[in-house]
Amino acid sequence: MAAVVIADGLFARHVRPQVPCACSDVFVDLPADLRPAREIQRKSVRDGSPLDVLPRNYLNHRGDAHERHVEPLRHGSGTVVDGALDPDILARQVWSATAEGKPNHNA
């Protein structure tokens, strides 16, 4: 069985495999109104960040940073999937796109 490596986040396109392998860029698109809700939930539950600080941080910094740094990555991705879908459906879409060999625009 072939190894699979998933690199996510802003700097994922800068990860270079040590051995030749097939690569696929997938952009997980999430509606703008769900992004802050998920981030606030994740940071308050996982990290224990104070709930009163998180919305202000998103409004003052994170929303603009998404538009400048994340959104441009959409256009260079071989596949765009709907991040609001059920995780099982989303995973099937990603694996299907990878199996189809959709191009990696980062190569």
N, C-alpha and C positions, 0 to 999 in steps of 0.2 A: 504494500500500500504506500502511495506517495505521501510525503509529509505536507501538511498545510500550515502556513503561517499567516495569521491575520494581524495586520498593523492598522490601528485606527487612530483617529485624531488628526489635528492640524499638520503634523509632521510626518504622517504615514507615507507620503509620496517621496520622502527623502530617505526611506529605509531601502537599502540595497542588499539583495540576497547575496550570500557568499558563494553560492553555486548557481549555475544556469537553471532557470525554472520558468514555468508559465506564470504570468502575472495578470491580474485583472483589477482594474480600479472600479469600485462601486461607491456611489454617492448615495447615502441614506438621507432622503429628503423628509424633513419634518415640518409641518405647518408652523408658521411664525408664532401662533398663539400657544402651541404646545411646547416649544423649546424652553421658554422660561419656566413653565410649570414643571416640566421634567427635571430641569436643572435645580430648581429650588427644592423639589422633593428629594432628589438624589443627595444634594449637599446637606440638607438638614437631617436626613435620616442616616446617611452613611458617615458624614463627617462631623455631625453635631453642630454645624454652623448656625448662628443665631438667625431665626426666621425673619427678624425685623431688618437685617442687613442685606439679605439676599435679593429681594426685589429691587432695592435701590441700586445695588451693584449691577444687576442685569440692565436696568434702564440707563444707567450712567456709562457703562462700559461694554458689557457683553453683547448687547444687541448690535451696536455699531461694529464691534470686532467681527461678529458673524458676517455682516454684509461685506466687510473689507477683506477678510481672510478665508472664510469658509465658502461662501456663495460662489466665488469665482472657480472653485474646484469642480463645481457641478459640470461645467462645460467641457472639461478635459477628462471626464469619467466615461468609461465604456458602458456603464450601466447606471441608471438612476432608479432607485426603488422607493416606495412609499413607507416611511418610517412609522406611520400611524397604524400600519397593518398589524395583525396578530403576529407575535414573534415567530411562530411556526411557519406561517405563510411567507413572511419576510425571509426567513432562512431558506425556504425552498426556492424563492425567486433568486436569491443570491447564488445558491449552488447551481441552479439551472443556467444562469448567465455565465458562470464560471465554466461549466461543462461545455457550453456552446462555444467557448473560446473567444468571447467578445474581446476586442482589442484593449490593450493597456496603452492609454495615450501618454503614459509617463515614461515609456521605454526610450 
